[in-house]
Amino acid sequence: MLGVLVALLTCLLMLHFLRQHWSQKSYPPGPLRLPIIGSFWRIGVKVHKDTNIKLAKKYGNIYVLWLGPMPYVVLSGYEAVKEGLFNHSDAFAARLLTPFLKTVTKGQGIIFSNGHTWKQQRKFGVTTMRKLGIGKKGMEHQIQEEAHQLVEIFARAKGQPFDPAMPIFNSISNVICAVVFGHRFPVEDKEFIKLMGDVYGLLTFLCSISQYLYELLPEIMKHLPGPHRKAIAGAEAVLSLAREEIEKHKEHHGAHEPQDFIDFYLSQMKKSENDPNSTYNEENLAHCIGDLFIAGTETSALTLQWALLLLANHPDIQEKVHNEIDDVLGSSQEFHYQDQKKLPYTKAVIHEIMRFQYILLPGGPRQSTKDVNMRGFFIPKGAIIIADLRSVLLDPTHWETPEEFNPNHFLDEDGNFVEREAFLPFGAGARVCLGEQLARVEIFIFFANLLRAFTFLLPEGVKELNTDPIVRFTLAPRPYKLCAVPRNSSS
C-alpha cells in the first residue's frame, strides 16, 4: 500500500512539474525550475558580483529566475534595460514590496510606495529638491562646508595610514541632515552616532541570507531572534528620530520661510488639509526622511570610498587629476559644481569610478503592473522586474574595455568629455533616482576638495588595495587603509 502511495505521489509531482514546465514555454529562458524551491538554486548560497552577468551569457539578455511560484525577470545589457525602463516605463513602475519591506516601510514614503501615494510623494520630492537649490549655490555651500570638515579630519592623520570609511559616511550623512533637518550634527554627537549605526546596520542586512530567510518564512521569522530583529529596530530608530525632528519643526512652523525638506512638507500638509485624496501626513513624511537617509548616504559614501581606493591603486591617473585641478582651480580659489565643465579629465575619472565600481548589485526590484510582451517573451502581470544596471555599465558592446578602470571611456581624441548613453548608474524611467543631482554635486565637490588637498598613497609595504567587493545589497570595498599626504608638504 505504501509503495502505491509513493508511486502515486511521484506521478502527481511529475505531472505538476511537466504542466509547470509547459505553462512557462512563452516565458523568457532561465535555469531549471524545480518544485517548491524554484530556480534560485542556480545562484547558490553566496551571490557573487558577476552572477547575473554570467546567467545572461548563458540564457540571454532577458531571463527568468523563479522564487517558488514568483518569476523574477532579469533585464541584462544596455538594449534590454533601455527597452524595459523606457518603452515599458509605466508597466514596470511599481515597486516590489517583500514581507520584510512591508514590515519596515508599510508601503509609505517615496521609494517603497506605489500608486497614488507614490505619485504624490515623488512629485513633492522632485519639486522640493529643486526648491532647496540642489545644484545651486545655496546647497553647494553646505556641501562645501562638509567637504572642508572632511579635509580637516583627513589632515589629522598626518599622512599616516587610516581607514577613510567612517569619516566619509558621516560627512555624506550630514549633507542629508542639512537637506532634511536644516542642520548638521557634530560627529561626536551620541544621537548622530546612533543614527549612523542604525542606518549602517539596516543596509548590511539587506540581501543577506537572513533577509532571504525572512522573505521566505516571514510568519515564522518574526517570532524568532536573529539579525532581522536588529534591522527592524534600526529602521524604527531612524523613523523615531525623524518624528522627533518633525515635532521640533512643528513648534516653529510658520515663523519663517521653509528652510528644509520638513518645512516644505509641513507647508504642503497645511495646503492639503481639505483634500480627501491627499497622502501628505506625518507618517509618510517620516518614511520620506528614512528613504533619503537610506538611499542618499551609502550610495555617495561608497562611491567616494571606491574613488580613493582606485586612485591610490592608479597613481598615474591621480597625478593627471592633480595637474588638471591645479591648473584650473588653483589652491585657494573657491569653486562650484559648474566648474566641472572646465575639468574634463577629472569629470571623466569620476564617471569612470561610478561605472567601473558601480555600487548597487540588483538595483531596486520593480513589479509589472500588467502583462507585457517584450522581445518575443511573455512577462506576466505581477512579475518581479530586475533591471541589471551593472550589466549596462559593463556591456562590452558599449564600452571599449569594460573590465578595466579606464577614464578614456569618457574622453574623445582631443581630451574633451563625452557623455555616453550607456552610463545609467542612477537608473532610468519613472523610478529614476530622485537624488541624482544631489549625488552628482556631492561627489564632485568632495572629490575635488580631497584631491586638491591630498595625495593618496598606499601604506608602506602594500603593493595594491583589494578591489574585490563585499557583496550585499551594495558592493562595498573591503576595509582598507591609505595615507592622505598633504600636497603642500609633498610638493
C-alpha positions in Angstrom: 0.0 0.0 0.0 2.8 2.4 0.9 4.5 1.6 -2.4 1.3 2.5 -4.3 1.1 5.9 -2.4 4.7 6.7 -3.2 4.2 5.9 -6.8 1.0 8.0 -7.0 2.7 10.9 -5.3 5.7 10.6 -7.7 3.3 10.6 -10.7 1.5 13.7 -9.4 4.7 15.5 -8.8 5.9 14.7 -12.3 2.6 15.8 -13.8 2.8 19.0 -11.8 6.4 19.6 -13.0 5.5 18.9 -16.7 2.4 21.2 -16.5 4.5 23.9 -14.9 7.3 23.5 -17.5 4.7 23.7 -20.3 2.9 26.7 -18.9 6.1 28.8 -19.0 7.0 28.0 -22.6 6.4 31.6 -23.6 8.3 33.0 -20.6 12.0 34.1 -21.0 14.5 31.2 -20.6 16.3 30.5 -17.4 17.6 27.8 -15.0 15.5 24.7 -14.5 12.6 25.4 -12.2 12.2 22.8 -9.5 9.1 22.2 -7.5 8.7 24.4 -4.4 12.2 25.9 -4.4 12.1 27.3 -8.0 15.3 28.1 -9.8 17.2 30.2 -7.3 19.3 27.1 -6.6 21.3 28.2 -9.6 22.7 31.2 -7.7 23.8 29.2 -4.8 24.2 30.2 -1.1 26.6 33.1 -1.9 25.8 35.7 -4.5 28.8 36.9 -6.5 29.2 40.3 -8.2 29.1 38.8 -11.6 26.4 36.1 -11.0 23.7 38.0 -13.0 26.1 38.7 -15.9 27.1 35.0 -16.1 23.5 33.9 -16.2 22.8 36.4 -19.0 25.7 34.9 -21.0 24.0 31.5 -20.7 20.3 32.4 -21.0 20.2 35.7 -22.9 19.6 39.3 -22.1 16.1 38.6 -20.8 15.9 35.6 -18.5 13.8 34.4 -15.6 14.5 33.1 -12.1 11.8 31.5 -10.0 11.5 32.0 -6.3 8.8 29.4 -5.6 5.9 30.4 -7.7 7.2 34.0 -8.3 9.0 34.9 -11.5 11.9 37.3 -11.3 12.6 38.6 -14.8 16.1 40.0 -15.2 16.9 42.5 -18.0 20.6 42.5 -18.8 22.7 44.7 -21.0 22.0 48.2 -22.3 19.5 47.3 -25.1 17.2 45.2 -22.8 17.4 47.6 -19.9 16.8 50.6 -22.1 13.7 48.9 -23.7 12.3 47.8 -20.3 12.8 51.1 -18.5 11.9 53.5 -21.3 9.5 51.7 -23.6 7.7 50.0 -20.7 8.3 52.6 -18.1 4.7 52.8 -16.8 4.2 49.0 -16.8 7.4 48.5 -14.8 7.0 51.4 -12.4 5.6 49.6 -9.4 7.9 48.8 -6.5 8.2 45.3 -5.2 7.1 45.0 -1.5 8.5 41.9 0.1 7.4 40.8 3.6 10.5 42.5 5.1 10.0 45.7 3.2 6.3 45.7 4.2 7.3 45.4 7.8 9.8 48.2 7.7 8.2 50.7 5.2 4.5 50.0 5.5 4.4 51.0 1.8 4.9 54.6 2.7 7.4 57.3 1.7 8.8 57.6 -1.8 11.0 54.6 -2.6 8.6 51.8 -1.5 5.2 53.3 -2.1 3.0 52.6 -5.1 0.1 54.1 -7.0 -1.4 57.4 -5.9 0.8 57.6 -2.8 4.0 57.2 -4.8 2.9 59.7 -7.5 2.2 62.4 -4.9 5.2 61.8 -2.7 7.6 61.6 -5.6 6.3 64.7 -7.3 6.7 66.5 -4.0 10.2 65.2 -3.6 11.3 66.3 -7.0 9.8 69.8 -6.6 11.2 70.3 -3.1 14.7 69.2 -4.1 14.6 71.8 -6.8 13.3 74.5 -4.3 16.1 73.6 -1.9 18.6 74.5 -4.5 20.1 71.1 -5.2 22.8 72.0 -7.8 22.6 75.7 -6.9 24.9 77.8 -4.7 22.8 77.6 -1.6 23.1 73.9 -1.2 26.6 73.8 -2.6 27.7 76.0 0.2 26.6 73.4 2.8 28.2 70.6 0.8 31.4 72.6 0.6 31.3 73.0 4.4 31.1 69.3 4.9 33.9 68.7 2.4 36.1 71.1 4.3 35.3 69.3 7.5 36.3 66.0 5.9 39.6 67.5 4.7 40.3 68.6 8.3 39.6 65.1 9.6 41.9 63.5 7.0 44.6 66.0 7.9 44.6 64.9 11.5 46.1 61.5 10.4 49.2 63.5 9.4 49.9 61.3 6.4 49.8 58.0 8.4 47.6 55.0 7.3 44.0 55.4 8.3 40.6 54.0 7.3 38.6 56.7 5.5 35.2 54.8 5.5 33.5 56.2 8.6 34.6 59.9 8.2 33.2 59.8 4.6 30.0 58.1 5.7 29.5 60.7 8.5 30.1 63.6 6.2 27.7 62.4 3.5 25.1 61.7 6.2 25.4 65.3 7.4 24.7 66.6 3.9 21.4 64.6 4.1 20.8 66.1 7.6 21.2 69.6 6.2 18.8 68.9 3.4 16.1 67.3 5.6 16.5 68.8 9.0 18.2 72.1 8.2 21.2 71.5 10.4 24.2 69.2 10.8 25.2 67.1 13.8 28.7 67.2 15.4 30.3 63.9 14.5 30.8 63.1 18.2 27.0 63.7 18.9 25.7 60.5 20.5 22.4 60.8 18.7 24.2 61.1 15.4 26.5 58.2 16.1 23.4 56.0 16.9 21.7 57.2 13.7 24.7 56.2 11.6 24.9 52.8 13.3 21.2 52.2 12.7 21.4 53.1 9.0 24.6 51.1 8.5 23.1 48.0 10.3 19.9 48.1 8.1 22.0 48.4 4.9 24.2 45.4 5.8 21.1 43.3 6.5 19.7 43.8 3.0 20.4 41.0 0.6 21.9 38.9 3.4 20.9 35.2 4.0 18.9 36.4 7.0 16.8 38.6 4.8 16.2 35.8 2.3 15.0 33.6 5.2 12.7 36.4 6.4 11.2 36.8 2.9 10.6 33.0 2.6 9.3 32.4 6.1 8.0 35.8 7.5 5.4 34.3 9.8 8.0 32.1 11.4 10.9 34.5 11.4 9.1 37.4 13.0 8.8 35.2 16.2 12.5 34.1 16.2 15.6 36.0 17.3 18.2 37.0 14.7 19.7 39.8 12.7 16.2 40.7 11.3 15.2 42.0 14.7 18.1 44.3 14.8 17.5 45.6 11.3 13.8 46.2 12.0 14.7 48.0 15.3 17.3 50.1 13.4 14.7 51.2 10.8 12.3 52.1 13.6 15.0 54.1 15.3 15.6 56.2 12.1 11.8 56.8 11.9 11.7 57.7 15.6 14.4 60.4 15.1 12.5 61.7 12.0 9.4 62.0 14.1 11.3 63.9 16.8 12.6 66.4 14.2 9.1 66.8 12.8 7.8 67.7 16.2 10.6 70.3 16.7 9.8 71.8 13.3 6.1 72.0 14.1 6.9 74.2 17.1 8.3 76.9 14.9 6.5 76.2 11.7 5.2 79.4 10.0 7.7 81.7 11.8 9.9 81.8 8.8 10.1 80.8 5.1 10.6 77.0 4.6 14.3 76.2 5.0 14.5 72.4 4.6 12.6 69.3 3.5 10.5 69.0 6.6 9.5 72.7 6.5 8.3 72.3 2.9 6.4 69.1 3.7 4.6 70.6 6.7 3.5 73.5 4.4 2.2 71.0 1.9 0.2 69.2 4.6 -1.4 72.5 5.6 -2.3 73.3 2.0 -3.8 69.8 1.5 -5.9 69.7 4.7 -9.2 69.7 2.9 -8.2 67.4 0.1 -9.7 63.9 0.6 -7.2 62.4 -1.8 -4.1 63.8 -0.1 -1.4 61.4 1.1 0.6 64.2 2.8 0.8 63.2 6.5 3.4 62.8 9.2 3.9 59.1 8.7 4.6 59.5 5.0 6.9 62.4 5.9 8.8 60.2 8.4 9.2 57.5 5.8 10.3 60.0 3.2 13.1 61.1 5.6 14.1 57.5 6.1 14.2 57.0 2.3 16.5 60.0 1.9 18.9 58.7 4.5 18.9 55.1 3.4 19.2 55.9 -0.3 21.3 59.0 -0.1 24.0 58.1 2.4 25.5 54.7 1.4 25.5 55.3 -2.4 27.6 58.5 -2.4 29.7 57.4 0.6 30.7 54.1 -1.1 31.4 55.9 -4.4 33.9 58.1 -2.6 35.5 55.2 -0.8 36.0 53.4 -4.2 37.3 56.7 -5.6 40.2 56.9 -3.1 40.9 53.2 -3.3 41.2 53.3 -7.1 43.3 56.5 -7.2 45.7 55.0 -4.6 46.0 52.0 -6.9 46.4 54.2 -10.0 48.9 56.9 -9.1 49.3 57.9 -12.8 45.6 58.7 -13.1 45.7 60.5 -9.7 48.6 62.7 -10.9 46.7 63.7 -14.0 43.7 64.8 -11.8 46.1 66.7 -9.6 47.6 68.6 -12.5 44.2 69.5 -14.0 42.8 70.7 -10.7 46.0 72.7 -10.0 45.9 74.3 -13.5 42.2 75.2 -13.4 41.2 75.7 -9.8 44.5 76.6 -8.1 45.0 76.1 -4.4 42.8 78.9 -2.8 40.1 79.7 -5.4 36.6 78.8 -4.4 35.0 76.5 -6.9 31.5 75.3 -7.8 29.8 72.4 -9.4 29.7 74.1 -12.7 33.5 74.2 -12.7 33.5 70.6 -13.6 32.9 71.7 -17.2 36.5 73.1 -17.1 37.8 69.8 -15.8 37.2 67.2 -18.5 39.7 64.7 -17.2 38.5 64.9 -13.6 34.9 64.6 -14.7 35.9 61.6 -16.8 37.6 59.9 -13.8 34.5 60.5 -11.6 32.2 59.0 -14.2 34.6 56.0 -14.7 34.6 55.3 -10.9 30.8 55.2 -10.9 30.9 52.9 -14.0 33.8 50.6 -13.1 32.8 50.1 -9.4 29.0 50.5 -9.6 27.8 50.1 -6.0 24.4 48.6 -6.4 24.1 44.8 -7.1 20.5 44.2 -8.2 19.1 47.8 -8.1 15.6 48.3 -6.8 13.3 45.5 -7.9 10.2 46.6 -9.7 6.9 44.8 -10.4 5.0 44.6 -13.6 1.5 46.2 -13.4 0.2 44.4 -16.5 1.1 41.7 -18.9 3.9 42.7 -21.3 5.3 41.2 -24.4 9.0 42.1 -24.8 11.3 40.8 -27.4 9.1 37.8 -28.1 8.8 36.9 -24.4 5.7 37.0 -22.2 6.2 38.8 -18.9 3.1 38.4 -16.7 1.4 41.0 -14.5 2.9 40.7 -11.1 6.3 39.5 -12.3 9.3 41.0 -10.5 11.5 43.1 -12.8 15.2 43.5 -12.1 16.9 45.9 -14.4 20.6 44.9 -14.0 22.2 48.4 -14.3 25.6 46.9 -13.5 25.4 44.8 -16.7 24.7 48.0 -18.6 27.9 49.7 -17.2 29.9 46.6 -18.2 28.2 45.9 -21.5 31.1 45.0 -23.9 29.1 46.3 -26.9 29.1 49.8 -25.4 32.4 50.1 -23.5 35.8 49.5 -25.2 37.4 48.0 -22.1 34.6 47.2 -19.7 36.6 45.2 -17.2 39.3 47.9 -16.9 39.4 51.2 -15.0 39.8 53.5 -17.9 38.8 57.2 -17.8 39.3 57.4 -21.6 35.8 55.8 -21.9 34.5 59.4 -21.3 37.1 61.3 -23.4 37.4 61.9 -27.1 40.7 62.1 -29.0 41.2 65.8 -28.1 40.6 65.2 -24.3 37.1 66.6 -24.3 34.5 65.0 -22.0 32.0 62.8 -23.8 28.6 61.7 -22.5 27.8 58.0 -23.0 24.2 56.7 -23.5 25.0 53.5 -21.6 26.0 55.5 -18.5 22.9 54.8 -16.3 24.1 54.5 -12.7 21.0 56.4 -11.5 18.6 54.2 -13.4 16.0 55.5 -15.9 12.3 55.8 -16.5 9.6 56.6 -13.9 11.7 55.4 -10.9 15.0 57.2 -11.9 16.9 58.1 -8.7 15.3 61.1 -7.0 18.7 62.2 -5.6 20.7 62.0 -8.8 21.5 65.7 -8.9 22.4 65.9 -5.2 24.7 62.9 -5.6 26.4 64.4 -8.7 27.1 67.6 -6.8 28.2 65.9 -3.6 30.7 63.5 -5.4 32.3 66.2 -7.4 32.7 68.7 -4.6 34.0 66.2 -2.1 36.3 64.6 -4.7 37.8 67.9 -5.9 38.4 69.2 -2.4 40.1 65.9 -1.3 42.3 65.7 -4.5 43.2 69.4 -4.2 44.4 68.8 -0.6 46.0 65.4 -0.6 47.9 62.8 -2.5 46.5 59.4 -1.6 49.2 56.8 -1.2 49.4 53.1 -0.4 50.7 52.3 3.1 54.3 51.2 3.2 54.7 47.5 2.1 51.3 47.4 0.4 51.5 46.9 -3.3 47.8 47.2 -4.2 44.5 47.6 -2.4 41.9 44.8 -2.9 39.2 45.7 -5.4 37.1 42.6 -4.8 34.0 44.0 -3.2 31.9 42.8 -0.2 28.7 41.7 -1.9 25.4 42.6 -0.2 22.7 44.9 -1.5 25.6 47.2 -2.3 29.1 46.4 -3.5 31.3 47.9 -0.8 35.1 47.9 -0.8 36.8 45.7 1.8 38.1 47.7 4.8 41.3 49.4 3.7 43.8 52.0 4.9 45.6 54.6 2.9 47.8 57.6 3.5 46.4 61.1 2.8 49.6 63.1 2.4 49.0 66.9 2.4 50.1 68.1 -1.0 51.8 71.3 0.2 54.2 69.1 2.2 54.8 66.6 -0.7 55.4 69.2 -3.4 
